[in-house]
Amino acid sequence: MLFFSFQEVFGNKVEKKWFWFLGVYLVIIAGLRNDVGPDYGSYKGIYIYSDMNSYLSIFMKALHMQGPETFDVEWLYVLINKVLLNVFNAPYYMLTLVVAIFAIFFKIKYTEDNTFYPFTFTLLMFIPNFFIGESGQIRQNLGTFMIYFAIRYIKERKLWHYLFFVFLASGIHSVCYLFLPMYWLARVPLNKTVMLILILGSVFLSPFEVYRAFGDFLGSMTAESSLVEGFNGYVDVGSQRLNGGIGIPEVLMVILTFFLFAFDTQMKEKYPYYEYHRNYTVIGICFYFIFRNNPIFSSRLAGAFVGFSYVIIPNAMYVVSDNTKKMIYSFIIALTIFNFVVFSTFNNIKAGRFTIDLYKNFLLP
């Protein structure tokens, strides 16, 4: 990724086939992992449990109706599990493989659609997102990348196509319902004054935990307790800096805010559909601060939007001078190294079995 990243930024355009080759490799190491990831056992339990639900109950839940059986996991994800069990009698690693194939496919298509620097963007997002997403919270990861992919239908003004993908993605993870209004919000005009008011307002509201006013609605968008426990395997509580402190997440929000304000004018002039990503970024930053006192909400609900946001960092290189491009690229590499170092110090390396002595794969030696 580093080699092709440098080439696509400072050399000739890299052929798309190499990006797809990378995608195939990522599918193998995420899809065929063997007992890797803090959530592995929890999702395996869901896989076995899914066979207890009838197709009628799954169909009725898709229509938001009460079926013969009740279950908490989203209908489309349960359907995928049940088909693999009933029709193919597939072992569990075939589920992780199928989910990884779809997730990586939508991820690659989204990246190709929205940046001229796909390897650089993938490199920037690789740590810790690949381990928390494709190798961890596979439901939310797949659902959100389906929504990311569907941005193309917002650009093309194809409402029914977009609504269809929201319906499917929310059948994988209910957090995707939050993206329903983005078809309209993506086109809302923002300027620096409005952005500043929204962000500062969210920072001000942070200690008041206003999200509690939504009651069980937001709680229903987070996973059941077993998966929350698995998710916590990725999180060093100290990094959350609750109770008003400043930590890594806040620094990342500051970085995104800087890129929003520093390059907003150039991006509007030179980068197609930049305004859509700007709006997603503002929402992601605001969500983070509003949900800041809840480590699950601030990571899952806000994180779904923040995933959109980071694309503006490599995209800024497209609209600036050569010297500024070098500075931004150096910052991206420095941030990537920093993320690697920090991530490796957290509990998630051993808890997720990502170390060289613990990682196992059904195909790779």
C-alpha positions in Angstrom: 0.0 0.0 0.0 2.8 2.4 0.9 4.6 1.7 -2.5 1.5 2.3 -4.6 0.4 5.2 -2.4 3.7 7.1 -3.2 3.4 6.3 -6.9 -0.2 7.5 -7.2 0.6 10.7 -5.5 3.9 11.6 -7.0 4.3 9.3 -10.0 2.1 7.9 -12.7 -1.5 6.8 -12.2 -1.6 3.2 -10.7 -3.7 0.7 -12.7 -6.9 -0.3 -11.0 -6.0 -4.0 -11.1 -3.5 -3.5 -8.4 -6.1 -2.1 -6.1 -8.4 -5.1 -6.7 -5.4 -7.4 -6.1 -5.1 -5.7 -2.7 -8.8 -6.2 -2.1 -8.5 -10.0 -2.8 -5.7 -10.2 -0.3 -7.7 -8.3 2.4 -10.6 -10.7 1.8 -8.4 -13.7 2.5 -6.8 -12.3 5.7 -10.2 -11.0 7.1 -12.6 -13.6 5.6 -10.6 -16.8 6.3 -9.2 -15.8 9.7 -9.5 -18.6 12.3 -10.6 -17.4 15.8 -9.2 -13.9 15.2 -10.9 -10.8 16.5 -12.5 -10.2 20.0 -15.9 -10.6 18.4 -15.2 -13.9 16.6 -16.9 -16.1 19.2 -19.9 -13.8 19.6 -20.6 -13.8 15.8 -20.1 -17.5 15.7 -22.8 -17.8 18.4 -25.1 -15.7 16.2 -24.4 -17.9 13.3 -25.6 -21.0 15.1 -28.5 -19.2 16.7 -29.7 -18.0 13.3 -30.9 -21.4 12.3 -33.5 -21.3 15.1 -35.5 -18.6 13.2 -37.9 -19.4 10.5 -37.9 -17.7 7.0 -41.3 -16.4 7.8 -40.1 -14.6 10.9 -37.1 -13.2 8.9 -39.4 -11.9 6.2 -41.9 -10.3 8.6 -39.0 -8.6 10.5 -37.9 -7.1 7.2 -41.3 -5.6 7.0 -41.1 -4.4 10.6 -43.8 -6.9 11.6 -43.9 -9.4 14.5 -43.3 -13.0 13.4 -43.6 -16.4 15.1 -40.1 -16.0 16.6 -38.5 -12.8 18.0 -34.8 -12.1 17.5 -32.6 -9.0 18.1 -30.2 -9.3 15.2 -31.1 -7.6 11.9 -33.1 -9.6 9.4 -30.8 -9.6 6.4 -27.8 -10.7 8.4 -29.8 -13.5 9.9 -31.0 -14.5 6.5 -27.4 -14.7 5.2 -26.5 -16.9 8.2 -29.5 -19.2 7.8 -29.1 -19.7 4.0 -25.4 -20.6 4.5 -26.4 -23.1 7.2 -29.6 -24.6 5.7 -28.7 -24.6 2.0 -24.9 -25.1 2.0 -24.3 -26.5 5.5 -21.3 -24.2 5.5 -18.8 -23.9 8.3 -18.6 -20.6 10.1 -15.6 -19.3 8.3 -17.6 -19.3 5.0 -19.8 -16.7 6.6 -16.8 -14.5 7.5 -15.6 -15.0 3.9 -18.9 -14.0 2.3 -19.2 -11.0 4.5 -15.6 -10.0 3.8 -16.1 -10.3 0.0 -19.1 -8.0 0.0 -17.6 -5.5 2.5 -14.3 -5.3 0.5 -16.2 -5.0 -2.8 -18.3 -2.0 -1.6 -15.2 -0.5 0.1 -13.2 -0.6 -3.1 -16.0 0.8 -5.2 -16.6 3.6 -2.8 -12.9 4.4 -2.7 -12.6 4.4 -6.5 -15.7 6.6 -6.8 -14.6 9.2 -4.3 -10.8 9.8 -4.4 -8.0 9.9 -6.9 -5.7 8.4 -4.2 -7.2 5.0 -3.4 -4.1 3.4 -2.0 -3.3 6.4 0.2 -6.9 6.5 1.5 -6.8 2.8 2.3 -3.4 3.1 3.9 -4.6 6.0 6.1 -7.7 4.0 7.2 -6.1 0.6 7.5 -5.2 1.0 11.2 -7.3 0.5 13.2 -10.3 0.3 10.8 -9.5 -2.9 9.1 -9.1 -4.7 12.5 -12.2 -3.1 14.0 -14.2 -3.4 10.8 -13.5 -6.3 8.4 -11.9 -8.3 11.2 -14.1 -7.2 14.0 -17.6 -5.6 13.9 -18.4 -7.2 10.6 -22.1 -6.3 10.6 -21.7 -2.6 11.1 -18.7 -2.6 8.7 -20.6 -4.3 5.9 -23.7 -2.1 6.4 -21.9 1.2 6.5 -19.8 0.4 3.4 -23.0 -0.5 1.5 -24.2 3.0 2.4 -20.9 4.5 1.4 -21.2 2.8 -1.9 -24.7 4.2 -2.3 -23.4 7.7 -2.3 -23.2 7.3 -6.1 -27.0 7.3 -6.1 -27.1 10.6 -4.2 -24.8 12.1 -6.9 -27.0 10.7 -9.6 -30.2 11.8 -7.8 -31.6 8.3 -7.9 -33.7 8.4 -4.8 -35.3 4.9 -5.0 -31.8 3.3 -5.6 -30.5 5.0 -2.5 -33.6 4.1 -0.4 -33.2 0.5 -1.5 -29.6 0.4 -0.3 -30.6 2.0 3.0 -33.2 -0.8 3.4 -30.6 -3.5 2.7 -27.9 -1.9 4.8 -30.2 -1.5 7.8 -31.0 -5.2 7.4 -27.3 -5.8 8.2 -27.0 -3.2 11.0 -29.7 -0.8 12.2 -27.2 2.1 12.6 -27.6 2.5 8.8 -31.0 4.1 9.3 -29.2 7.2 10.4 -28.1 7.6 6.8 -31.7 7.9 5.5 -31.8 11.7 5.5 -28.4 12.0 3.9 -29.9 12.0 0.5 -31.2 15.5 1.3 -28.7 16.7 3.9 -25.8 16.1 1.5 -26.9 19.0 -0.6 -27.5 21.5 2.2 -25.3 24.5 1.7 -22.7 25.1 4.4 -20.2 27.9 4.9 -17.4 28.2 7.4 -19.5 30.2 9.8 -22.3 27.6 9.9 -19.8 24.8 10.3 -18.1 26.6 13.2 -21.4 27.2 14.9 -22.5 23.5 14.5 -19.2 22.1 15.8 -18.8 24.5 18.7 -22.4 24.0 19.6 -21.8 20.2 19.7 -18.7 20.7 21.9 -20.8 22.8 24.3 -23.6 20.2 24.4 -21.2 17.3 25.0 -21.2 17.3 28.8 -25.0 17.5 29.0 -25.6 14.0 27.3 -28.5 15.3 25.3 -28.6 11.9 23.4 -30.4 10.4 26.4 -33.5 12.2 25.2 -33.8 9.7 22.4 -34.2 6.9 25.0 -34.2 3.3 23.6 -34.1 4.4 20.0 -30.3 4.9 19.9 -29.8 1.9 22.2 -31.5 -0.3 19.7 -28.8 0.6 17.1 -26.0 -0.9 19.2 -25.3 -4.5 19.4 -26.3 -6.9 22.1 -24.1 -7.3 25.2 -21.9 -10.1 23.9 -20.8 -8.0 21.0 -20.3 -5.0 23.1 -18.0 -7.0 25.2 -16.2 -8.0 22.1 -16.0 -4.4 20.9 -14.4 -3.4 24.2 -11.5 -5.7 23.4 -10.5 -3.1 20.9 -10.8 -0.1 23.2 -8.4 1.2 25.7 -10.6 3.1 28.1 -7.9 5.7 28.7 -7.9 6.6 25.1 -11.6 7.7 25.4 -10.6 10.4 27.9 -14.0 10.6 29.4 -15.0 13.2 31.9 -13.8 16.1 29.9 -10.3 15.1 29.1 -8.5 15.3 25.8 -7.4 12.1 24.0 -6.8 10.6 20.6 -10.4 10.8 19.4 -10.5 14.5 20.1 -7.2 15.1 18.3 -8.6 13.3 15.3 -11.7 15.5 15.3 -9.4 18.6 15.5 -7.5 17.2 12.4 -10.7 16.8 10.5 -11.9 20.2 11.5 -8.6 21.8 10.3 -8.8 20.2 6.9 -12.4 21.3 6.6 -11.6 25.0 7.2 -8.1 25.1 5.7 -9.0 23.7 2.2 -12.7 24.3 2.0 -12.5 27.0 -0.7 -10.0 25.1 -2.9 -12.0 21.9 -2.6 -15.3 23.5 -3.6 -13.7 24.9 -6.7 -11.7 21.9 -7.8 -13.0 18.6 -6.3 -16.3 17.2 -7.6 -19.0 16.6 -5.0 -16.7 17.8 -2.2 -19.7 19.4 -0.5 -21.3 16.0 0.1 -18.2 14.8 2.0 -18.0 18.1 3.9 -21.5 17.7 5.1 -20.9 14.1 6.2 -17.7 15.3 8.0 -19.5 18.0 9.9 -22.2 15.5 11.0 -19.6 13.0 12.1 -17.7 15.6 14.2 -20.9 16.8 15.8 -22.1 13.3 16.5 -18.8 12.5 18.2 -19.0 15.3 20.6 -22.7 14.9 21.3 -22.1 11.2 22.1 -18.7 11.7 23.6 -19.6 10.5 27.1 -20.8 7.2 25.8 -17.8 5.2 24.4 -20.1 2.8 22.4 -22.3 5.6 20.8 -19.3 7.8 20.1 -17.5 5.0 18.4 -20.3 3.3 16.6 -22.9 5.9 15.8 -20.4 8.7 15.2 -17.9 6.4 13.7 -20.2 5.4 10.9 -20.2 9.0 9.7 -16.5 9.7 10.5 -15.6 6.9 8.1 -16.8 9.2 5.3 -14.8 12.1 6.7 -11.3 10.9 6.3 -11.5 10.9 2.5 -11.1 14.7 2.6 -7.6 14.4 3.9 -6.0 12.7 0.8 -8.4 14.5 -1.5 -6.9 17.8 -0.3 -3.7 16.9 -2.1 -5.6 17.2 -5.4 -6.3 20.9 -5.0 -3.1 22.3 -3.5 0.4 23.2 -4.7 3.2 20.7 -5.0 4.8 21.8 -1.8 1.6 21.7 0.2 0.9 18.3 -1.3 4.2 17.0 0.0 3.4 18.4 3.4 -0.1 16.7 3.5 1.4 13.4 2.3 4.1 13.5 5.0 1.4 14.2 7.5 -0.7 11.2 6.2 2.4 8.9 6.6 3.2 10.2 10.0 -0.4 9.7 11.1 -0.4 6.2 9.7 2.8 5.3 11.7 1.3 7.0 14.8 -1.9 4.9 14.5 0.2 1.7 14.1 2.3 2.5 17.2 -0.7 3.5 19.4 -2.9 0.6 18.2 -0.2 -1.9 19.0 0.0 -0.7 22.6 -3.8 -1.3 23.2 -5.3 -4.5 24.5 -6.7 -5.3 21.1 -3.6 -6.9 19.7 -3.6 -9.8 22.0 -7.4 -9.8 22.7 -8.0 -9.9 18.9 -5.2 -12.5 18.3 -3.6 -10.3 15.8 0.0 -11.0 16.9 2.3 -13.0 14.6 2.2 -16.0 17.0 -1.6 -15.9 17.6 -3.0 -15.1 14.1 -4.4 -18.1 12.2 -5.9 -18.5 8.8 -7.7 -21.3 7.1 -5.8 -20.8 3.8 -2.6 -19.0 4.6 0.3 -20.8 6.4 
